[in-house]
Amino acid sequence: MSADAIPTPLDKRERRIRTAALLEIIGLVVEVLSLRWSHPTAFLLFVGAGGLLLAAGILLYLHTAIYVKAS
């Protein structure tokens, strides 16, 4: 087994960026599902849940990119 095959633990920046990406993916899935649903409540789901998840992912990514130092 070579040294390249050993997984290294993720640092703080990588974990936060992965979390931000996960929030973005979940937000997009929520928005796609709400677009396929034809009910007035779908708009609330689209804007409320999907929009908040997307905004949280973007803000977490920007905060990480600006303030969190790689270790």
mmCIF file of the N, C-alpha and C atoms, coordinates in Angstrom:
data_MODEL
# 
_entry.id   MODEL 
# 
loop_
_atom_site.group_PDB 
_atom_site.id 
_atom_site.type_symbol 
_atom_site.label_atom_id 
_atom_site.label_alt_id 
_atom_site.label_comp_id 
_atom_site.label_asym_id 
_atom_site.label_entity_id 
_atom_site.label_seq_id 
_atom_site.pdbx_PDB_ins_code 
_atom_site.Cartn_x 
_atom_site.Cartn_y 
_atom_site.Cartn_z 
_atom_site.occupancy 
_atom_site.B_iso_or_equiv 
_atom_site.pdbx_formal_charge 
_atom_site.auth_seq_id 
_atom_site.auth_comp_id 
_atom_site.auth_asym_id 
_atom_site.auth_atom_id 
_atom_site.pdbx_PDB_model_num 
ATOM 1   N N  . MET A 1 1  ? 0.844   -1.171 0.000   1.00 0.00 ? 1  MET A N  1 
ATOM 2   C CA . MET A 1 1  ? 0.000   0.000  0.000   1.00 0.00 ? 1  MET A CA 1 
ATOM 3   C C  . MET A 1 1  ? 0.892   1.238  0.000   1.00 0.00 ? 1  MET A C  1 
ATOM 4   N N  . SER A 1 2  ? 0.638   2.132  -0.914  1.00 0.00 ? 2  SER A N  1 
ATOM 5   C CA . SER A 1 2  ? 1.466   3.331  -1.002  1.00 0.00 ? 2  SER A CA 1 
ATOM 6   C C  . SER A 1 2  ? 0.925   4.418  -0.076  1.00 0.00 ? 2  SER A C  1 
ATOM 7   N N  . ALA A 1 3  ? 1.747   5.414  0.160   1.00 0.00 ? 3  ALA A N  1 
ATOM 8   C CA . ALA A 1 3  ? 1.354   6.512  1.038   1.00 0.00 ? 3  ALA A CA 1 
ATOM 9   C C  . ALA A 1 3  ? 0.246   7.352  0.420   1.00 0.00 ? 3  ALA A C  1 
ATOM 10  N N  . ASP A 1 4  ? 0.094   7.323  -0.899  1.00 0.00 ? 4  ASP A N  1 
ATOM 11  C CA . ASP A 1 4  ? -0.947  8.106  -1.555  1.00 0.00 ? 4  ASP A CA 1 
ATOM 12  C C  . ASP A 1 4  ? -2.342  7.539  -1.302  1.00 0.00 ? 4  ASP A C  1 
ATOM 13  N N  . ALA A 1 5  ? -2.429  6.275  -0.969  1.00 0.00 ? 5  ALA A N  1 
ATOM 14  C CA . ALA A 1 5  ? -3.721  5.631  -0.785  1.00 0.00 ? 5  ALA A CA 1 
ATOM 15  C C  . ALA A 1 5  ? -4.303  5.873  0.610   1.00 0.00 ? 5  ALA A C  1 
ATOM 16  N N  . ILE A 1 6  ? -3.534  6.420  1.515   1.00 0.00 ? 6  ILE A N  1 
ATOM 17  C CA . ILE A 1 6  ? -4.010  6.658  2.875   1.00 0.00 ? 6  ILE A CA 1 
ATOM 18  C C  . ILE A 1 6  ? -4.836  7.940  2.898   1.00 0.00 ? 6  ILE A C  1 
ATOM 19  N N  . PRO A 1 7  ? -6.097  7.847  3.313   1.00 0.00 ? 7  PRO A N  1 
ATOM 20  C CA . PRO A 1 7  ? -6.908  9.064  3.355   1.00 0.00 ? 7  PRO A CA 1 
ATOM 21  C C  . PRO A 1 7  ? -6.453  9.993  4.479   1.00 0.00 ? 7  PRO A C  1 
ATOM 22  N N  . THR A 1 8  ? -6.448  11.262 4.190   1.00 0.00 ? 8  THR A N  1 
ATOM 23  C CA . THR A 1 8  ? -6.073  12.245 5.200   1.00 0.00 ? 8  THR A CA 1 
ATOM 24  C C  . THR A 1 8  ? -7.331  12.861 5.775   1.00 0.00 ? 8  THR A C  1 
ATOM 25  N N  . PRO A 1 9  ? -7.286  13.220 7.050   1.00 0.00 ? 9  PRO A N  1 
ATOM 26  C CA . PRO A 1 9  ? -8.467  13.851 7.643   1.00 0.00 ? 9  PRO A CA 1 
ATOM 27  C C  . PRO A 1 9  ? -8.693  15.235 7.023   1.00 0.00 ? 9  PRO A C  1 
ATOM 28  N N  . LEU A 1 10 ? -9.953  15.609 6.924   1.00 0.00 ? 10 LEU A N  1 
ATOM 29  C CA . LEU A 1 10 ? -10.298 16.898 6.341   1.00 0.00 ? 10 LEU A CA 1 
ATOM 30  C C  . LEU A 1 10 ? -10.030 18.014 7.344   1.00 0.00 ? 10 LEU A C  1 
ATOM 31  N N  . ASP A 1 11 ? -9.529  19.131 6.848   1.00 0.00 ? 11 ASP A N  1 
ATOM 32  C CA . ASP A 1 11 ? -9.340  20.261 7.744   1.00 0.00 ? 11 ASP A CA 1 
ATOM 33  C C  . ASP A 1 11 ? -10.642 21.047 7.828   1.00 0.00 ? 11 ASP A C  1 
ATOM 34  N N  . LYS A 1 12 ? -10.632 22.089 8.643   1.00 0.00 ? 12 LYS A N  1 
ATOM 35  C CA . LYS A 1 12 ? -11.841 22.850 8.927   1.00 0.00 ? 12 LYS A CA 1 
ATOM 36  C C  . LYS A 1 12 ? -12.430 23.475 7.665   1.00 0.00 ? 12 LYS A C  1 
ATOM 37  N N  . ARG A 1 13 ? -11.581 24.000 6.801   1.00 0.00 ? 13 ARG A N  1 
ATOM 38  C CA . ARG A 1 13 ? -12.059 24.663 5.586   1.00 0.00 ? 13 ARG A CA 1 
ATOM 39  C C  . ARG A 1 13 ? -12.746 23.663 4.652   1.00 0.00 ? 13 ARG A C  1 
ATOM 40  N N  . GLU A 1 14 ? -12.144 22.499 4.468   1.00 0.00 ? 14 GLU A N  1 
ATOM 41  C CA . GLU A 1 14 ? -12.722 21.491 3.573   1.00 0.00 ? 14 GLU A CA 1 
ATOM 42  C C  . GLU A 1 14 ? -14.061 20.984 4.093   1.00 0.00 ? 14 GLU A C  1 
ATOM 43  N N  . ARG A 1 15 ? -14.163 20.783 5.412   1.00 0.00 ? 15 ARG A N  1 
ATOM 44  C CA . ARG A 1 15 ? -15.433 20.330 5.988   1.00 0.00 ? 15 ARG A CA 1 
ATOM 45  C C  . ARG A 1 15 ? -16.525 21.369 5.786   1.00 0.00 ? 15 ARG A C  1 
ATOM 46  N N  . ARG A 1 16 ? -16.196 22.645 5.978   1.00 0.00 ? 16 ARG A N  1 
ATOM 47  C CA . ARG A 1 16 ? -17.202 23.705 5.813   1.00 0.00 ? 16 ARG A CA 1 
ATOM 48  C C  . ARG A 1 16 ? -17.616 23.856 4.360   1.00 0.00 ? 16 ARG A C  1 
ATOM 49  N N  . ILE A 1 17 ? -16.684 23.718 3.441   1.00 0.00 ? 17 ILE A N  1 
ATOM 50  C CA . ILE A 1 17 ? -17.031 23.827 2.022   1.00 0.00 ? 17 ILE A CA 1 
ATOM 51  C C  . ILE A 1 17 ? -17.909 22.649 1.609   1.00 0.00 ? 17 ILE A C  1 
ATOM 52  N N  . ARG A 1 18 ? -17.629 21.469 2.120   1.00 0.00 ? 18 ARG A N  1 
ATOM 53  C CA . ARG A 1 18 ? -18.481 20.312 1.821   1.00 0.00 ? 18 ARG A CA 1 
ATOM 54  C C  . ARG A 1 18 ? -19.874 20.497 2.416   1.00 0.00 ? 18 ARG A C  1 
ATOM 55  N N  . THR A 1 19 ? -19.955 21.067 3.610   1.00 0.00 ? 19 THR A N  1 
ATOM 56  C CA . THR A 1 19 ? -21.252 21.343 4.220   1.00 0.00 ? 19 THR A CA 1 
ATOM 57  C C  . THR A 1 19 ? -22.027 22.361 3.396   1.00 0.00 ? 19 THR A C  1 
ATOM 58  N N  . ALA A 1 20 ? -21.336 23.402 2.918   1.00 0.00 ? 20 ALA A N  1 
ATOM 59  C CA . ALA A 1 20 ? -21.988 24.403 2.076   1.00 0.00 ? 20 ALA A CA 1 
ATOM 60  C C  . ALA A 1 20 ? -22.491 23.775 0.780   1.00 0.00 ? 20 ALA A C  1 
ATOM 61  N N  . ALA A 1 21 ? -21.719 22.905 0.195   1.00 0.00 ? 21 ALA A N  1 
ATOM 62  C CA . ALA A 1 21 ? -22.145 22.224 -1.035  1.00 0.00 ? 21 ALA A CA 1 
ATOM 63  C C  . ALA A 1 21 ? -23.348 21.329 -0.776  1.00 0.00 ? 21 ALA A C  1 
ATOM 64  N N  . LEU A 1 22 ? -23.368 20.657 0.366   1.00 0.00 ? 22 LEU A N  1 
ATOM 65  C CA . LEU A 1 22 ? -24.501 19.813 0.716   1.00 0.00 ? 22 LEU A CA 1 
ATOM 66  C C  . LEU A 1 22 ? -25.769 20.653 0.891   1.00 0.00 ? 22 LEU A C  1 
ATOM 67  N N  . LEU A 1 23 ? -25.654 21.817 1.535   1.00 0.00 ? 23 LEU A N  1 
ATOM 68  C CA . LEU A 1 23 ? -26.803 22.712 1.670   1.00 0.00 ? 23 LEU A CA 1 
ATOM 69  C C  . LEU A 1 23 ? -27.309 23.169 0.309   1.00 0.00 ? 23 LEU A C  1 
ATOM 70  N N  . GLU A 1 24 ? -26.395 23.472 -0.599  1.00 0.00 ? 24 GLU A N  1 
ATOM 71  C CA . GLU A 1 24 ? -26.783 23.889 -1.947  1.00 0.00 ? 24 GLU A CA 1 
ATOM 72  C C  . GLU A 1 24 ? -27.523 22.770 -2.677  1.00 0.00 ? 24 GLU A C  1 
ATOM 73  N N  . ILE A 1 25 ? -27.017 21.558 -2.587  1.00 0.00 ? 25 ILE A N  1 
ATOM 74  C CA . ILE A 1 25 ? -27.644 20.427 -3.268  1.00 0.00 ? 25 ILE A CA 1 
ATOM 75  C C  . ILE A 1 25 ? -29.037 20.162 -2.700  1.00 0.00 ? 25 ILE A C  1 
ATOM 76  N N  . ILE A 1 26 ? -29.170 20.174 -1.390  1.00 0.00 ? 26 ILE A N  1 
ATOM 77  C CA . ILE A 1 26 ? -30.478 19.939 -0.778  1.00 0.00 ? 26 ILE A CA 1 
ATOM 78  C C  . ILE A 1 26 ? -31.444 21.054 -1.164  1.00 0.00 ? 26 ILE A C  1 
ATOM 79  N N  . GLY A 1 27 ? -30.966 22.301 -1.181  1.00 0.00 ? 27 GLY A N  1 
ATOM 80  C CA . GLY A 1 27 ? -31.813 23.415 -1.591  1.00 0.00 ? 27 GLY A CA 1 
ATOM 81  C C  . GLY A 1 27 ? -32.291 23.276 -3.021  1.00 0.00 ? 27 GLY A C  1 
ATOM 82  N N  . LEU A 1 28 ? -31.407 22.854 -3.915  1.00 0.00 ? 28 LEU A N  1 
ATOM 83  C CA . LEU A 1 28 ? -31.805 22.659 -5.313  1.00 0.00 ? 28 LEU A CA 1 
ATOM 84  C C  . LEU A 1 28 ? -32.799 21.518 -5.466  1.00 0.00 ? 28 LEU A C  1 
ATOM 85  N N  . VAL A 1 29 ? -32.614 20.440 -4.713  1.00 0.00 ? 29 VAL A N  1 
ATOM 86  C CA . VAL A 1 29 ? -33.553 19.319 -4.768  1.00 0.00 ? 29 VAL A CA 1 
ATOM 87  C C  . VAL A 1 29 ? -34.930 19.764 -4.277  1.00 0.00 ? 29 VAL A C  1 
ATOM 88  N N  . VAL A 1 30 ? -34.978 20.522 -3.192  1.00 0.00 ? 30 VAL A N  1 
ATOM 89  C CA . VAL A 1 30 ? -36.245 21.030 -2.675  1.00 0.00 ? 30 VAL A CA 1 
ATOM 90  C C  . VAL A 1 30 ? -36.924 21.912 -3.716  1.00 0.00 ? 30 VAL A C  1 
ATOM 91  N N  . GLU A 1 31 ? -36.154 22.767 -4.379  1.00 0.00 ? 31 GLU A N  1 
ATOM 92  C CA . GLU A 1 31 ? -36.740 23.648 -5.382  1.00 0.00 ? 31 GLU A CA 1 
ATOM 93  C C  . GLU A 1 31 ? -37.239 22.871 -6.600  1.00 0.00 ? 31 GLU A C  1 
ATOM 94  N N  . VAL A 1 32 ? -36.516 21.866 -7.041  1.00 0.00 ? 32 VAL A N  1 
ATOM 95  C CA . VAL A 1 32 ? -36.971 21.055 -8.176  1.00 0.00 ? 32 VAL A CA 1 
ATOM 96  C C  . VAL A 1 32 ? -38.257 20.313 -7.815  1.00 0.00 ? 32 VAL A C  1 
ATOM 97  N N  . LEU A 1 33 ? -38.299 19.762 -6.619  1.00 0.00 ? 33 LEU A N  1 
ATOM 98  C CA . LEU A 1 33 ? -39.509 19.051 -6.197  1.00 0.00 ? 33 LEU A CA 1 
ATOM 99  C C  . LEU A 1 33 ? -40.701 19.994 -6.082  1.00 0.00 ? 33 LEU A C  1 
ATOM 100 N N  . SER A 1 34 ? -40.471 21.202 -5.593  1.00 0.00 ? 34 SER A N  1 
ATOM 101 C CA . SER A 1 34 ? -41.583 22.140 -5.458  1.00 0.00 ? 34 SER A CA 1 
ATOM 102 C C  . SER A 1 34 ? -42.050 22.653 -6.820  1.00 0.00 ? 34 SER A C  1 
ATOM 103 N N  . LEU A 1 35 ? -41.181 22.684 -7.818  1.00 0.00 ? 35 LEU A N  1 
ATOM 104 C CA . LEU A 1 35 ? -41.598 23.093 -9.156  1.00 0.00 ? 35 LEU A CA 1 
ATOM 105 C C  . LEU A 1 35 ? -42.505 22.050 -9.812  1.00 0.00 ? 35 LEU A C  1 
ATOM 106 N N  . ARG A 1 36 ? -42.348 20.805 -9.429  1.00 0.00 ? 36 ARG A N  1 
ATOM 107 C CA . ARG A 1 36 ? -43.162 19.737 -10.010 1.00 0.00 ? 36 ARG A CA 1 
ATOM 108 C C  . ARG A 1 36 ? -44.517 19.616 -9.321  1.00 0.00 ? 36 ARG A C  1 
ATOM 109 N N  . TRP A 1 37 ? -44.695 20.305 -8.199  1.00 0.00 ? 37 TRP A N  1 
ATOM 110 C CA . TRP A 1 37 ? -45.916 20.227 -7.421  1.00 0.00 ? 37 TRP A CA 1 
ATOM 111 C C  . TRP A 1 37 ? -46.801 21.418 -7.782  1.00 0.00 ? 37 TRP A C  1 
ATOM 112 N N  . SER A 1 38 ? -48.019 21.186 -8.238  1.00 0.00 ? 38 SER A N  1 
ATOM 113 C CA . SER A 1 38 ? -48.889 22.296 -8.624  1.00 0.00 ? 38 SER A CA 1 
ATOM 114 C C  . SER A 1 38 ? -49.907 22.572 -7.516  1.00 0.00 ? 38 SER A C  1 
ATOM 115 N N  . HIS A 1 39 ? -49.472 23.305 -6.538  1.00 0.00 ? 39 HIS A N  1 
ATOM 116 C CA . HIS A 1 39 ? -50.301 23.696 -5.415  1.00 0.00 ? 39 HIS A CA 1 
ATOM 117 C C  . HIS A 1 39 ? -49.774 25.043 -4.925  1.00 0.00 ? 39 HIS A C  1 
ATOM 118 N N  . PRO A 1 40 ? -50.630 25.907 -4.407  1.00 0.00 ? 40 PRO A N  1 
ATOM 119 C CA . PRO A 1 40 ? -50.146 27.207 -3.935  1.00 0.00 ? 40 PRO A CA 1 
ATOM 120 C C  . PRO A 1 40 ? -49.084 27.112 -2.830  1.00 0.00 ? 40 PRO A C  1 
ATOM 121 N N  . THR A 1 41 ? -49.119 26.048 -2.069  1.00 0.00 ? 41 THR A N  1 
ATOM 122 C CA . THR A 1 41 ? -48.131 25.870 -1.013  1.00 0.00 ? 41 THR A CA 1 
ATOM 123 C C  . THR A 1 41 ? -46.739 25.593 -1.583  1.00 0.00 ? 41 THR A C  1 
ATOM 124 N N  . ALA A 1 42 ? -46.668 25.156 -2.818  1.00 0.00 ? 42 ALA A N  1 
ATOM 125 C CA . ALA A 1 42 ? -45.381 24.865 -3.443  1.00 0.00 ? 42 ALA A CA 1 
ATOM 126 C C  . ALA A 1 42 ? -44.512 26.114 -3.525  1.00 0.00 ? 42 ALA A C  1 
ATOM 127 N N  . PHE A 1 43 ? -45.137 27.270 -3.715  1.00 0.00 ? 43 PHE A N  1 
ATOM 128 C CA . PHE A 1 43 ? -44.359 28.515 -3.751  1.00 0.00 ? 43 PHE A CA 1 
ATOM 129 C C  . PHE A 1 43 ? -43.694 28.776 -2.404  1.00 0.00 ? 43 PHE A C  1 
ATOM 130 N N  . LEU A 1 44 ? -44.422 28.533 -1.331  1.00 0.00 ? 44 LEU A N  1 
ATOM 131 C CA . LEU A 1 44 ? -43.843 28.727 0.000   1.00 0.00 ? 44 LEU A CA 1 
ATOM 132 C C  . LEU A 1 44 ? -42.674 27.772 0.235   1.00 0.00 ? 44 LEU A C  1 
ATOM 133 N N  . LEU A 1 45 ? -42.815 26.556 -0.224  1.00 0.00 ? 45 LEU A N  1 
ATOM 134 C CA . LEU A 1 45 ? -41.726 25.582 -0.113  1.00 0.00 ? 45 LEU A CA 1 
ATOM 135 C C  . LEU A 1 45 ? -40.538 26.020 -0.960  1.00 0.00 ? 45 LEU A C  1 
ATOM 136 N N  . PHE A 1 46 ? -40.824 26.497 -2.177  1.00 0.00 ? 46 PHE A N  1 
ATOM 137 C CA . PHE A 1 46 ? -39.768 26.939 -3.092  1.00 0.00 ? 46 PHE A CA 1 
ATOM 138 C C  . PHE A 1 46 ? -38.976 28.093 -2.479  1.00 0.00 ? 46 PHE A C  1 
ATOM 139 N N  . VAL A 1 47 ? -39.679 29.117 -2.035  1.00 0.00 ? 47 VAL A N  1 
ATOM 140 C CA . VAL A 1 47 ? -39.006 30.303 -1.503  1.00 0.00 ? 47 VAL A CA 1 
ATOM 141 C C  . VAL A 1 47 ? -38.514 30.070 -0.083  1.00 0.00 ? 47 VAL A C  1 
ATOM 142 N N  . GLY A 1 48 ? -39.376 29.494 0.746   1.00 0.00 ? 48 GLY A N  1 
ATOM 143 C CA . GLY A 1 48 ? -39.030 29.324 2.155   1.00 0.00 ? 48 GLY A CA 1 
ATOM 144 C C  . GLY A 1 48 ? -37.902 28.347 2.384   1.00 0.00 ? 48 GLY A C  1 
ATOM 145 N N  . ALA A 1 49 ? -38.155 27.097 2.093   1.00 0.00 ? 49 ALA A N  1 
ATOM 146 C CA . ALA A 1 49 ? -37.155 26.069 2.378   1.00 0.00 ? 49 ALA A CA 1 
ATOM 147 C C  . ALA A 1 49 ? -36.009 26.091 1.375   1.00 0.00 ? 49 ALA A C  1 
ATOM 148 N N  . GLY A 1 50 ? -36.349 26.069 0.084   1.00 0.00 ? 50 GLY A N  1 
ATOM 149 C CA . GLY A 1 50 ? -35.303 26.031 -0.945  1.00 0.00 ? 50 GLY A CA 1 
ATOM 150 C C  . GLY A 1 50 ? -34.437 27.281 -0.937  1.00 0.00 ? 50 GLY A C  1 
ATOM 151 N N  . GLY A 1 51 ? -35.081 28.428 -0.864  1.00 0.00 ? 51 GLY A N  1 
ATOM 152 C CA . GLY A 1 51 ? -34.329 29.689 -0.868  1.00 0.00 ? 51 GLY A CA 1 
ATOM 153 C C  . GLY A 1 51 ? -33.438 29.853 0.356   1.00 0.00 ? 51 GLY A C  1 
ATOM 154 N N  . LEU A 1 52 ? -33.963 29.467 1.511   1.00 0.00 ? 52 LEU A N  1 
ATOM 155 C CA . LEU A 1 52 ? -33.158 29.578 2.732   1.00 0.00 ? 52 LEU A CA 1 
ATOM 156 C C  . LEU A 1 52 ? -31.967 28.618 2.717   1.00 0.00 ? 52 LEU A C  1 
ATOM 157 N N  . LEU A 1 53 ? -32.177 27.409 2.211   1.00 0.00 ? 53 LEU A N  1 
ATOM 158 C CA . LEU A 1 53 ? -31.061 26.465 2.128   1.00 0.00 ? 53 LEU A CA 1 
ATOM 159 C C  . LEU A 1 53 ? -29.993 26.956 1.157   1.00 0.00 ? 53 LEU A C  1 
ATOM 160 N N  . LEU A 1 54 ? -30.414 27.490 0.021   1.00 0.00 ? 54 LEU A N  1 
ATOM 161 C CA . LEU A 1 54 ? -29.443 28.032 -0.937  1.00 0.00 ? 54 LEU A CA 1 
ATOM 162 C C  . LEU A 1 54 ? -28.690 29.219 -0.338  1.00 0.00 ? 54 LEU A C  1 
ATOM 163 N N  . ALA A 1 55 ? -29.420 30.116 0.308   1.00 0.00 ? 55 ALA A N  1 
ATOM 164 C CA . ALA A 1 55 ? -28.782 31.284 0.918   1.00 0.00 ? 55 ALA A CA 1 
ATOM 165 C C  . ALA A 1 55 ? -27.813 30.863 2.024   1.00 0.00 ? 55 ALA A C  1 
ATOM 166 N N  . ALA A 1 56 ? -28.200 29.878 2.820   1.00 0.00 ? 56 ALA A N  1 
ATOM 167 C CA . ALA A 1 56 ? -27.314 29.395 3.885   1.00 0.00 ? 56 ALA A CA 1 
ATOM 168 C C  . ALA A 1 56 ? -26.046 28.788 3.306   1.00 0.00 ? 56 ALA A C  1 
ATOM 169 N N  . GLY A 1 57 ? -26.175 28.023 2.229   1.00 0.00 ? 57 GLY A N  1 
ATOM 170 C CA . GLY A 1 57 ? -24.997 27.436 1.590   1.00 0.00 ? 57 GLY A CA 1 
ATOM 171 C C  . GLY A 1 57 ? -24.067 28.493 1.018   1.00 0.00 ? 57 GLY A C  1 
ATOM 172 N N  . ILE A 1 58 ? -24.630 29.505 0.378   1.00 0.00 ? 58 ILE A N  1 
ATOM 173 C CA . ILE A 1 58 ? -23.814 30.580 -0.196  1.00 0.00 ? 58 ILE A CA 1 
ATOM 174 C C  . ILE A 1 58 ? -23.111 31.357 0.905   1.00 0.00 ? 58 ILE A C  1 
ATOM 175 N N  . LEU A 1 59 ? -23.843 31.708 1.958   1.00 0.00 ? 59 LEU A N  1 
ATOM 176 C CA . LEU A 1 59 ? -23.236 32.472 3.045   1.00 0.00 ? 59 LEU A CA 1 
ATOM 177 C C  . LEU A 1 59 ? -22.160 31.673 3.784   1.00 0.00 ? 59 LEU A C  1 
ATOM 178 N N  . LEU A 1 60 ? -22.400 30.388 3.987   1.00 0.00 ? 60 LEU A N  1 
ATOM 179 C CA . LEU A 1 60 ? -21.385 29.551 4.640   1.00 0.00 ? 60 LEU A CA 1 
ATOM 180 C C  . LEU A 1 60 ? -20.126 29.464 3.779   1.00 0.00 ? 60 LEU A C  1 
ATOM 181 N N  . TYR A 1 61 ? -20.308 29.302 2.474   1.00 0.00 ? 61 TYR A N  1 
ATOM 182 C CA . TYR A 1 61 ? -19.151 29.241 1.577   1.00 0.00 ? 61 TYR A CA 1 
ATOM 183 C C  . TYR A 1 61 ? -18.368 30.554 1.599   1.00 0.00 ? 61 TYR A C  1 
ATOM 184 N N  . LEU A 1 62 ? -19.068 31.672 1.499   1.00 0.00 ? 62 LEU A N  1 
ATOM 185 C CA . LEU A 1 62 ? -18.383 32.964 1.499   1.00 0.00 ? 62 LEU A CA 1 
ATOM 186 C C  . LEU A 1 62 ? -17.678 33.230 2.826   1.00 0.00 ? 62 LEU A C  1 
ATOM 187 N N  . HIS A 1 63 ? -18.325 32.875 3.929   1.00 0.00 ? 63 HIS A N  1 
ATOM 188 C CA . HIS A 1 63 ? -17.690 33.056 5.236   1.00 0.00 ? 63 HIS A CA 1 
ATOM 189 C C  . HIS A 1 63 ? -16.433 32.199 5.338   1.00 0.00 ? 63 HIS A C  1 
ATOM 190 N N  . THR A 1 64 ? -16.523 30.965 4.850   1.00 0.00 ? 64 THR A N  1 
ATOM 191 C CA . THR A 1 64 ? -15.369 30.073 4.874   1.00 0.00 ? 64 THR A CA 1 
ATOM 192 C C  . THR A 1 64 ? -14.243 30.589 4.005   1.00 0.00 ? 64 THR A C  1 
ATOM 193 N N  . ALA A 1 65 ? -14.584 31.067 2.814   1.00 0.00 ? 65 ALA A N  1 
ATOM 194 C CA . ALA A 1 65 ? -13.563 31.543 1.882   1.00 0.00 ? 65 ALA A CA 1 
ATOM 195 C C  . ALA A 1 65 ? -12.850 32.780 2.404   1.00 0.00 ? 65 ALA A C  1 
ATOM 196 N N  . ILE A 1 66 ? -13.552 33.607 3.163   1.00 0.00 ? 66 ILE A N  1 
ATOM 197 C CA . ILE A 1 66 ? -12.957 34.855 3.630   1.00 0.00 ? 66 ILE A CA 1 
ATOM 198 C C  . ILE A 1 66 ? -12.255 34.702 4.971   1.00 0.00 ? 66 ILE A C  1 
ATOM 199 N N  . TYR A 1 67 ? -12.894 34.023 5.937   1.00 0.00 ? 67 TYR A N  1 
ATOM 200 C CA . TYR A 1 67 ? -12.407 34.070 7.297   1.00 0.00 ? 67 TYR A CA 1 
ATOM 201 C C  . TYR A 1 67 ? -11.701 32.822 7.821   1.00 0.00 ? 67 TYR A C  1 
ATOM 202 N N  . VAL A 1 68 ? -11.999 31.643 7.289   1.00 0.00 ? 68 VAL A N  1 
ATOM 203 C CA . VAL A 1 68 ? -11.437 30.412 7.851   1.00 0.00 ? 68 VAL A CA 1 
ATOM 204 C C  . VAL A 1 68 ? -10.101 30.118 7.194   1.00 0.00 ? 68 VAL A C  1 
ATOM 205 N N  . LYS A 1 69 ? -9.101  29.930 8.033   1.00 0.00 ? 69 LYS A N  1 
ATOM 206 C CA . LYS A 1 69 ? -7.754  29.628 7.533   1.00 0.00 ? 69 LYS A CA 1 
ATOM 207 C C  . LYS A 1 69 ? -7.579  28.120 7.404   1.00 0.00 ? 69 LYS A C  1 
ATOM 208 N N  . ALA A 1 70 ? -6.889  27.716 6.354   1.00 0.00 ? 70 ALA A N  1 
ATOM 209 C CA . ALA A 1 70 ? -6.587  26.289 6.171   1.00 0.00 ? 70 ALA A CA 1 
ATOM 210 C C  . ALA A 1 70 ? -5.508  25.885 7.163   1.00 0.00 ? 70 ALA A C  1 
ATOM 211 N N  . SER A 1 71 ? -5.655  24.694 7.730   1.00 0.00 ? 71 SER A N  1 
ATOM 212 C CA . SER A 1 71 ? -4.637  24.264 8.697   1.00 0.00 ? 71 SER A CA 1 
ATOM 213 C C  . SER A 1 71 ? -3.688  23.284 8.096   1.00 0.00 ? 71 SER A C  1 
# 
